Each structure stands twice: as C-alpha cells, then as structure tokens.
Amino acid sequence: MDDSIRKYRVPKNEPVRLSDYRTDDTGEFASLPDGREQAERMSEEFQQKIERLQERLYAESKQALLIILQGMDAGGKDGTIKHVMSSVNPQGCSVVSFKAPTPLERAHDFLWRIHNAVPQRGMIGIFNRSHYEDVLVTRVHGDIDEDEAKRRFRQINDFEQGLTENGVTILKFFLHISREEQKKRLEARLDDPQKIWKFNPQDLAERKHWREYRRMYEDAIAHTNSPYARWWIVPGDAKWYRNYLIAAIIAHTLKKMDPQFPPPPEGLDPARIVIE
C-alpha cells in the first residue's frame, strides 16, 4: 500500500479534526484527464484480488475479516457494500445492518448484539453501522453522560482487542461527506421513484444535529483508534474514489492476512483415485 492511500489512516495518539480531511478529495486522480476511468479500472482489479483472497480465507477457516462502515446519513454505506463487494462469494460474506436496539437488546449491555454478529472464522463480515452508534446517537441526544461515554470507549477498545487476539482483523471506515453532498443525496432520493423508499423523514431531524455528530465522531474516532483496530477517514463525495480506496485497503489487508488453501487430506493420492 503506497502513501497515497495510507494518508487516509488516522494517525496514532492524535486528536481528530474532520475539517483536516477534504470530503471531495480524489487523490492522485484529480490531475488526470481520465482519472475517474483509471480509478474504476483499478477498483475492478482490486475487487478481483478480493475475490481470490476471499476464497482462500473461506477454505482456510482460521481467521476472519470484519469491516465496519460508519458515516452520516446518506454517507454511502449501502453503495460501498454494493460496489466494492460485488464480486465476493455470498456464502463467505455476511452483512449486518444495525438499527435502533430492540427491547431484548436494550435489556443487555450495548455490545451483546454486536458480539453475536461477529463473522466466524473463514468469513468476511460487514457492519452497516455498528456498536459506534452507542457512542454517537446516544451522546447527541443526551441518553448517556460523558462518564458513560468514556466507559464505553474503554469497553469498545477491550472488545476489539479481544477480537483481534482471536483471529479477527478489523477495518473501520468513516465515510466522510459534506453537508452539501448529503443534501443532494437526500433530495435525489425524493426525486427518484427507485430510491424514494430509502428516504426516512427521521434523516431530516438528524441532519439538524450535523455539527454535534461531527464532534462526536471526532471524539469517538480519537478514543478508539487503537493499534489493533485503526480508523480510516475516506473522502466520500466522489463515490468512485470512495470505492477505489476501500477496495484497495481491503485487498491489501487480505493479502497481509495471507490466507492459505489447506493441504489435501492425509494419505490422499489423486493418481490412485478411480472415478467410475
């Protein structure tokens, strides 16, 4: 992975200011006349690498990859899953979307429903929203105080460390869009008969808390940017560049995990097998 991609990984032990990260950044492709086309071709190549490495991961069944997608409403979580993971074998991948907790889930600690959704060994798991909602929405709306937030940050770090020590590699992406881009996407849902079903009036109410959500995201990312589960801040205004970056990071991570096909059964001699 080169520095042009690595620069989106949040530095260790530093405060996070989302204003330092451009939402419309398109990296090295910005200066190329066919930058978008080049990025889309490279995205397809990364997707093919993900497909090949996922097959090894599934066959090996010794480790798992957990991909966490967080962002503002209309930030592109669904689109990322659709485009970046389009070539993945469905039987080796799980997607979980976390909504408001049910009465049963609220009767347990906030990580209870999360742990149950962690991908098993051999799988790629994708969280569309996650346990981070419990240190974002709850703080914006005053459901927990600062002391409880600090406790939850510590519990999240302990939880994610435990997962990594048990063979789960974690990738955490914040899909970073501007308030203007969110407005365009929400309006597009209203204007498109095929997208209007995605429009939720509650999104308009949450949009009023834009600044509060940004502050809470900055705080949450800074407190949980651990050595074993680092955050990536991905510019999301240009969907094609978002897809390129995330595909590249996933492909690099799977390569680093280095899954291997298991050896054939002991004593097996293909030369002596007769198929009638």
C-alpha positions in Angstrom: 0.0 0.0 0.0 1.5 3.3 -1.1 1.4 6.6 0.8 -1.4 8.0 -1.5 -3.7 5.5 0.3 -2.0 5.3 3.7 -2.6 9.0 4.3 -6.3 8.3 5.0 -5.4 6.2 8.0 -5.9 8.2 11.2 -2.5 8.8 12.9 -2.0 7.2 16.3 -2.5 9.1 19.5 -3.6 12.4 17.9 -6.8 14.4 18.2 -9.1 14.1 15.2 -10.4 17.1 13.3 -12.6 16.2 10.4 -12.1 19.6 8.9 -8.5 18.5 8.2 -9.8 15.9 5.7 -11.4 17.0 2.4 -14.6 15.3 1.6 -14.2 15.9 -2.2 -10.6 14.7 -2.3 -9.8 12.4 -5.3 -6.1 12.0 -4.6 -3.7 11.5 -7.4 -6.5 11.1 -9.9 -7.6 14.7 -9.6 -4.9 15.9 -12.0 -5.5 13.2 -14.7 -7.9 13.8 -17.6 -9.2 10.3 -17.3 -8.7 10.0 -13.6 -12.1 8.5 -12.8 -11.8 5.9 -15.6 -8.4 4.9 -14.3 -9.6 4.6 -10.7 -12.6 2.5 -11.8 -10.3 0.1 -13.7 -8.1 -0.2 -10.7 -11.1 -0.8 -8.5 -12.1 -3.7 -10.6 -8.6 -5.2 -10.3 -8.7 -4.8 -6.5 -12.2 -6.5 -6.5 -10.7 -9.5 -8.4 -7.9 -9.7 -5.8 -10.5 -9.6 -3.0 -12.4 -12.4 -4.7 -9.4 -14.7 -5.0 -8.2 -14.0 -1.4 -11.7 -14.5 0.0 -11.8 -18.0 -1.5 -8.6 -18.7 0.4 -9.9 -17.2 3.6 -13.1 -19.3 3.4 -11.1 -22.5 2.6 -8.6 -21.9 5.4 -11.3 -21.1 8.1 -8.7 -19.9 10.6 -9.2 -16.1 10.6 -11.9 -13.6 9.7 -12.2 -10.0 8.5 -14.6 -7.5 10.0 -15.4 -4.4 8.0 -17.1 -1.6 9.9 -18.8 1.2 7.9 -19.8 4.4 9.7 -20.9 7.8 8.5 -23.6 10.4 8.3 -27.0 9.5 6.9 -26.7 9.1 3.0 -22.9 8.7 3.5 -22.6 5.8 1.1 -22.6 2.7 3.3 -25.1 0.8 1.2 -23.3 1.9 -2.0 -19.9 0.8 -0.7 -21.2 -2.7 0.1 -22.9 -2.9 -3.3 -20.0 -1.9 -5.4 -16.9 -2.9 -3.5 -18.1 -6.3 -2.5 -19.9 -7.2 -5.8 -17.5 -10.0 -6.7 -17.4 -11.6 -3.3 -18.9 -15.1 -2.9 -22.1 -14.6 -0.8 -21.6 -17.8 1.1 -18.3 -16.4 2.5 -19.7 -13.0 3.4 -22.2 -11.6 5.9 -23.8 -8.2 6.1 -25.5 -6.9 9.3 -27.3 -3.6 9.5 -27.8 -2.3 13.0 -30.9 -0.3 13.6 -32.3 1.0 16.9 -31.9 -1.7 19.5 -34.9 -3.9 20.3 -36.4 -4.3 23.8 -34.4 -7.6 24.1 -31.2 -5.9 23.0 -31.7 -3.0 25.4 -32.1 -5.5 28.3 -28.4 -6.5 27.7 -25.2 -4.5 27.6 -24.7 -2.5 24.4 -22.1 -4.9 22.9 -24.3 -8.0 23.4 -26.0 -7.8 20.0 -22.7 -6.9 18.3 -20.7 -9.9 19.5 -23.3 -12.2 18.2 -22.9 -10.8 14.7 -19.1 -11.0 14.5 -18.1 -13.1 11.5 -17.0 -16.6 12.1 -13.6 -17.9 11.0 -13.3 -18.0 7.2 -15.8 -15.2 6.7 -15.8 -11.5 5.8 -18.3 -9.7 7.9 -19.6 -6.2 7.1 -21.3 -4.0 9.7 -23.6 -1.3 8.2 -23.4 0.9 11.3 -22.2 -0.8 14.4 -21.5 -0.5 18.1 -20.3 3.0 17.4 -23.9 4.1 17.2 -24.0 3.6 21.0 -21.4 6.4 21.5 -22.7 8.7 18.8 -26.5 8.8 18.7 -26.8 8.3 22.5 -24.5 11.3 23.1 -26.0 13.6 20.6 -29.5 13.0 22.1 -28.2 13.1 25.7 -29.0 9.4 26.5 -25.6 8.9 28.2 -23.3 11.2 30.0 -19.6 11.8 29.5 -18.5 9.3 32.1 -20.6 6.6 30.5 -19.2 7.5 27.1 -15.6 7.1 28.4 -16.6 3.7 29.9 -18.0 2.6 26.5 -14.9 3.8 24.7 -12.8 1.6 27.0 -15.2 -1.3 26.6 -15.1 -1.0 22.8 -11.3 -1.0 22.8 -11.2 -4.1 25.0 -13.8 -5.8 22.8 -11.9 -5.1 19.6 -8.6 -6.1 21.1 -10.2 -9.4 22.2 -11.5 -10.0 18.6 -8.1 -9.4 17.1 -6.4 -11.7 19.5 -8.9 -14.4 18.4 -8.1 -14.1 14.7 -10.5 -11.3 13.6 -8.9 -8.5 11.6 -10.8 -5.2 11.9 -11.1 -2.4 9.3 -13.0 0.7 10.4 -14.1 3.2 7.8 -15.7 6.6 8.4 -17.3 7.7 5.1 -16.7 11.4 5.1 -19.2 13.5 3.1 -20.0 17.2 3.2 -23.3 18.6 4.4 -24.0 19.9 0.8 -23.4 16.4 -0.6 -25.7 14.9 2.0 -28.4 17.4 0.9 -28.0 16.4 -2.8 -28.3 12.7 -1.9 -31.4 13.2 0.3 -33.1 15.2 -2.4 -32.1 12.6 -5.1 -34.0 10.0 -3.0 -37.1 12.1 -3.2 -36.8 12.7 -6.9 -36.1 9.1 -7.9 -39.0 6.6 -7.8 -36.5 3.8 -7.4 -34.8 5.5 -4.4 -37.7 7.2 -2.6 -38.2 4.0 -0.5 -34.8 4.8 1.2 -36.0 8.2 2.3 -36.6 8.4 6.0 -38.1 11.6 7.4 -36.0 11.0 10.6 -32.9 11.7 8.5 -34.1 15.4 8.3 -34.4 15.6 12.0 -30.9 14.1 12.5 -29.5 16.5 9.9 -30.2 19.3 12.3 -27.6 17.8 14.6 -24.9 17.8 11.9 -22.3 19.7 14.0 -22.9 17.7 17.1 -22.5 14.4 15.1 -19.2 15.7 13.7 -17.9 16.5 17.2 -19.0 13.1 18.5 -17.4 11.3 15.5 -14.1 13.1 16.1 -14.2 12.2 19.8 -15.1 8.5 19.1 -12.5 8.0 16.4 -9.8 9.6 18.5 -10.6 7.4 21.6 -10.9 4.1 19.6 -8.1 4.5 17.1 -6.2 1.6 18.7 -3.1 -0.2 17.3 -5.2 -3.3 16.7 -8.2 -1.5 15.1 -7.2 1.7 13.3 -9.7 4.1 11.7 -9.7 5.2 8.1 -11.3 8.5 7.1 -12.4 8.1 3.5 -13.5 11.1 1.4 -17.0 10.2 0.2 -18.3 13.0 -2.0 -16.9 11.2 -5.1 -18.4 7.7 -4.9 -16.0 6.3 -7.5 -13.0 7.4 -5.4 -14.5 6.1 -2.2 -15.0 2.7 -3.8 -11.4 2.7 -5.2 -9.9 3.5 -1.8 -11.9 1.0 0.2 -11.3 -1.8 -2.4 -7.6 -1.1 -2.3 -7.5 -1.2 1.5 -9.5 -4.4 1.8 -7.4 -6.1 -0.9 -4.2 -5.0 0.9 -5.5 -6.2 4.2 -6.5 -9.6 2.9 -3.1 -10.0 1.3 -1.4 -9.2 4.6 -3.6 -11.7 6.4 -2.2 -14.2 3.9 -4.9 -17.0 4.0 -3.8 -20.3 2.5 -5.6 -23.2 1.0 -5.5 -26.1 3.4 -3.4 -29.2 2.4 -5.2 -32.2 0.9 -6.4 -34.9 3.3 -3.6 -37.0 4.7 -2.9 -40.1 2.6 -4.8 -38.9 -0.4 -3.2 -40.0 -3.7 -5.1 -38.4 -6.6 -3.2 -40.7 -9.0 -4.9 -43.8 -7.5 -8.4 -42.4 -7.4 -10.7 -44.0 -9.9 -13.9 -42.2 -10.7 -16.4 -44.6 -12.4 
